[in-house]
Structures are given as C-alpha cells and as structure tokens.
Amino acid sequence: MAHLFLVKDIAFQAGLSTATVDRVLNGRPGVRRQTEMRVKAAIAELEKQQAGAMGSGRTLAIDIVMETPQRFSDAVRAAFEAEMATFLPGVFRCRFHFAEVMKPAELVQLLDRIRLRGTHGIVLKAPDVAEVAAAVARADAAGIPVVTLVTDLPNSARIAYAGADNRAAGETAAYLIGEFLGAGGGKVLVTLSSGRFRGEEEREIGFRRVIRARYPEIGITEISEGHGTDAATGTLAAAALAADPTINAVYSIGGGNRAVLAAFDAAKRPVRVFVAHDLDADNRALLAARRIGFVLHHDLRTDARSAFRAIMSRATALPRAVTPSLSSVEIVTPYNMPAAD
C-alpha cells in the first residue's frame, strides 16, 4: 500500500496500533478487511490535509500561548519544532508566547492582540476562567481556531483539546502511591501550580477519588499557587512539612520538584515515594538520580501533531473536522526512561 507518511501518523489518524498498521501496509496475514479499510481511509485523510495545505499556496502561521514554568515550555517548544519537520516543508510556522505567570487580564490582552494581528490558529494552555473563555469566543468569531493544550477549556469555543486524560493520570498516581505505601499508610503532599487550571484540578480529583475509595488510611495535604516555580513552591512545601510531621510522600501535579525535595532535605525528612508529571529536563535528572520514583509522561509530540491537524482541518476547509485522540499516559521509571529527543 503506497504512502508518504510515517506509520505512527497513519496509526494516530486511524486510531489503531502501529503494529496493526505495519501489518496492513506490508500485506501480512491476519488482518480484517475493516481494519485494512480504516488504514486506507486514514492515508486518504492525511493526503487531503497536506494537499489542502499545499494547494492553498500559503504557510499556516500559528501562535502557541502558554502560562507555564520555563522547563515545561522548553519541552513544548521542542515538541512543536520537531513535529513541524514531519509535515511538508513550509506548511507550519510557529510563534511562541510563553510566561511563567500571567494575570488573566494580561493573557486576554495577548489573545486579543494576536486576533487583531491575524493568525491561522492558536494553541492555548491557560486557566479555565471566564475572561479567557470570552477571548477564545472572540477568536472563534473572527474565524481563528483555538486548540487547548494539556489543560482544557471545555466550556469555551475551542475546536479541540490536545493532551492526556488528566483524571486517569491522577488515578494512576493514586494507585502507584497507594500500593507503594501499603497498609502502613502515610500522608501525601499534593502540589498544584494553581487551582485555576482545569487539567491540574482533574488530576487532583482523580487522585483523591482513588485514595478515598481504595486507600483510606492515606491522608492528603495540598499546596497550591506556587505556579510551578521553585522559589514559591519550595516555600509552600517547607511550610506544609513544618505543620505536619506525617507527610512522607509526594504527588507533584504542578512541578517545582527540585524545590520540594530541597524542603524535605532541609527538614531531614525522607520521601518514601514521589510521583511527578512530564519528562522535562529537571525530571529526567531527578529520575536518573533516583530522587523521584515515577514520572507520568505523555508524548508532547503527539499533542503537537493533534493540534496541527485540528488547525489544518479548519484552515483547509476539510468536510470532516479532525477530532484528536487523547494521548496515552506512560509510567516512566529510571529503568525505562526514553532517550531525550
């Protein structure tokens, strides 16, 4: 079956595993006719998307807007730049707008400025507040598609969400910590960068639900509004440890993990188990040094690909909009950490 696309891209488009797609493409036995048709349809859809982008005779310039710590924005930038290279040359050009902390009014002002200047699409990581949702509605009314990244704005006019199932990620963290601590129980320090992000809230909800249902002997202490920065998060963690001598585990939703560990070190307190999110540079180093036990990782390149395709489907007026699949969450340990891109 002739094609110009990576197996992983066809699998992503078809909703199949790469192994299944490989069997279809190479004509191996044991493949159902329906599966073969799905692969053919996926290839045809990818051809339409790229032909539409090329036929338009233009580059699709998009804006990535994020309120996030620099260690995560660096990882996102690398993912988007790597995925740009997998599309036909010149199809996408990205403009990055990153800040570690932005007031809602500043974020809205930036979104409105991008709308007035013009863009083919916006990829947005932002707090789920009314002002931001209103700015998304203005962009949509102006014909600018908005895709939310890693944290959703489900009650807004965004056209798609690109990211993981955050509630399932939180449930996974609860399972890892609960099984590790066992019947002896303990107290988990749950760290959020801010309660304004729906993705973090969903992780916390999933975590609390499983702890409450399966591990009632384990308590939870929450800190928030450190914005994932080391200084603020470290201060909050130190105060929590001083107030509660039973804290012996960490579920880091919002980052600042070096500072959290430094707070435990300063208090001369052990951490029995530490679960974090995302394979950024800090977490890679901490995982390799065995300072944290598990990282819940999802592939940011998959998220970037989802965002590109959703925007392309709108920009090239395809008859069927692209609906991204949720990216899968992988449990990474020091023994299965993938190589850095």
ChimeraX attribute file (.defattr): number of C-alpha atoms within 10 A of each C-alpha:
attribute: neighborCount
match mode: 1-to-1
recipient: residues
	/A:1	10
	/A:2	8
	/A:3	13
	/A:4	9
	/A:5	13
	/A:6	11
	/A:7	17
	/A:8	16
	/A:9	18
	/A:10	26
	/A:11	20
	/A:12	20
	/A:13	22
	/A:14	20
	/A:15	15
	/A:16	15
	/A:17	13
	/A:18	17
	/A:19	12
	/A:20	17
	/A:21	25
	/A:22	16
	/A:23	14
	/A:24	22
	/A:25	16
	/A:26	10
	/A:27	12
	/A:28	10
	/A:29	8
	/A:30	9
	/A:31	13
	/A:32	9
	/A:33	9
	/A:34	9
	/A:35	15
	/A:36	18
	/A:37	13
	/A:38	19
	/A:39	23
	/A:40	19
	/A:41	15
	/A:42	19
	/A:43	22
	/A:44	13
	/A:45	19
	/A:46	18
	/A:47	15
	/A:48	16
	/A:49	22
	/A:50	18
	/A:51	13
	/A:52	17
	/A:53	22
	/A:54	17
	/A:55	11
	/A:56	13
	/A:57	10
	/A:58	11
	/A:59	14
	/A:60	21
	/A:61	16
	/A:62	23
	/A:63	20
	/A:64	21
	/A:65	23
	/A:66	24
	/A:67	22
	/A:68	22
	/A:69	20
	/A:70	15
	/A:71	19
	/A:72	20
	/A:73	20
	/A:74	14
	/A:75	17
	/A:76	22
	/A:77	19
	/A:78	15
	/A:79	19
	/A:80	23
	/A:81	15
	/A:82	15
	/A:83	18
	/A:84	20
	/A:85	12
	/A:86	13
	/A:87	14
	/A:88	12
	/A:89	11
	/A:90	15
	/A:91	20
	/A:92	21
	/A:93	16
	/A:94	17
	/A:95	13
	/A:96	16
	/A:97	14
	/A:98	18
	/A:99	14
	/A:100	15
	/A:101	16
	/A:102	16
	/A:103	10
	/A:104	17
	/A:105	11
	/A:106	11
	/A:107	22
	/A:108	19
	/A:109	14
	/A:110	15
	/A:111	21
	/A:112	16
	/A:113	11
	/A:114	18
	/A:115	21
	/A:116	11
	/A:117	8
	/A:118	16
	/A:119	17
	/A:120	20
	/A:121	28
	/A:122	28
	/A:123	25
	/A:124	26
	/A:125	21
	/A:126	26
	/A:127	25
	/A:128	20
	/A:129	15
	/A:130	13
	/A:131	14
	/A:132	20
	/A:133	20
	/A:134	14
	/A:135	20
	/A:136	26
	/A:137	18
	/A:138	16
	/A:139	24
	/A:140	19
	/A:141	11
	/A:142	12
	/A:143	16
	/A:144	24
	/A:145	26
	/A:146	27
	/A:147	26
	/A:148	25
	/A:149	27
	/A:150	23
	/A:151	23
	/A:152	25
	/A:153	25
	/A:154	14
	/A:155	10
	/A:156	19
	/A:157	19
	/A:158	22
	/A:159	19
	/A:160	24
	/A:161	25
	/A:162	27
	/A:163	26
	/A:164	23
	/A:165	19
	/A:166	24
	/A:167	19
	/A:168	17
	/A:169	25
	/A:170	26
	/A:171	20
	/A:172	21
	/A:173	30
	/A:174	27
	/A:175	16
	/A:176	17
	/A:177	26
	/A:178	23
	/A:179	12
	/A:180	14
	/A:181	19
	/A:182	12
	/A:183	12
	/A:184	9
	/A:185	19
	/A:186	18
	/A:187	18
	/A:188	26
	/A:189	23
	/A:190	21
	/A:191	29
	/A:192	26
	/A:193	23
	/A:194	18
	/A:195	17
	/A:196	15
	/A:197	21
	/A:198	20
	/A:199	26
	/A:200	24
	/A:201	19
	/A:202	20
	/A:203	22
	/A:204	26
	/A:205	17
	/A:206	20
	/A:207	25
	/A:208	20
	/A:209	15
	/A:210	18
	/A:211	21
	/A:212	14
	/A:213	8
	/A:214	13
	/A:215	20
	/A:216	13
	/A:217	15
	/A:218	21
	/A:219	16
	/A:220	17
	/A:221	14
	/A:222	15
	/A:223	19
	/A:224	19
	/A:225	16
	/A:226	22
	/A:227	23
	/A:228	28
	/A:229	22
	/A:230	18
	/A:231	14
	/A:232	16
	/A:233	26
	/A:234	22
	/A:235	14
	/A:236	20
	/A:237	25
	/A:238	19
	/A:239	12
	/A:240	17
	/A:241	19
	/A:242	13
	/A:243	10
	/A:244	12
	/A:245	11
	/A:246	15
	/A:247	23
	/A:248	20
	/A:249	23
	/A:250	26
	/A:251	28
	/A:252	24
	/A:253	27
	/A:254	26
	/A:255	27
	/A:256	27
	/A:257	28
	/A:258	19
	/A:259	21
	/A:260	24
	/A:261	22
	/A:262	15
	/A:263	22
	/A:264	19
	/A:265	13
	/A:266	10
	/A:267	13
	/A:268	9
	/A:269	15
	/A:270	12
	/A:271	17
	/A:272	16
	/A:273	19
	/A:274	24
	/A:275	24
	/A:276	25
	/A:277	23
	/A:278	22
	/A:279	23
	/A:280	18
	/A:281	14
	/A:282	15
	/A:283	22
	/A:284	21
	/A:285	15
	/A:286	17
	/A:287	22
	/A:288	14
	/A:289	11
	/A:290	13
	/A:291	17
	/A:292	24
	/A:293	20
	/A:294	24
	/A:295	27
	/A:296	20
	/A:297	20
	/A:298	23
	/A:299	17
	/A:300	24
	/A:301	20
	/A:302	24
	/A:303	25
	/A:304	23
	/A:305	21
	/A:306	26
	/A:307	28
	/A:308	24
	/A:309	19
	/A:310	24
	/A:311	25
	/A:312	24
	/A:313	22
	/A:314	20
	/A:315	19
	/A:316	18
	/A:317	13
	/A:318	14
	/A:319	8
	/A:320	9
	/A:321	15
	/A:322	21
	/A:323	16
	/A:324	20
	/A:325	18
	/A:326	17
	/A:327	20
	/A:328	15
	/A:329	20
	/A:330	15
	/A:331	18
	/A:332	22
	/A:333	18
	/A:334	18
	/A:335	8
	/A:336	8
	/A:337	16
	/A:338	11
	/A:339	6
	/A:340	8
	/A:341	7
